[in-house]
Amino acid sequence: MSEEQIKESIINQIVLIAPDIDPDEILPDKNIQRSLEIDSFDFLKMLTALDVELGVAVPEADYGQVDTLNHMIAYFAKRIVS
């Protein structure tokens, strides 16, 4: 799976949990929760959905590594089994 496909999956999940968000508002280097005002429960729902979709679970200890769109893309890209 390419990084572009991973990015698309992440953005789709963000829009599902926060339908009022315009995908163009998702800045790649800004903290997703703070910049988009997503609470921790919705953030967890998004990570769970991405686990199902991409096959990569994010343990709580790694939440700091998936705080921005770019960090999420890199995190999943390293861990997706081709």
PyMOL commands that set and color helices and strands:
alter all, ss='L'
color gray80, all
select helices_A, chain A and resi 3-17+23-25+32-36+40-54+60-66+69-79
alter helices_A, ss='H'
color red, helices_A
deselect
rebuild
show_as cartoon
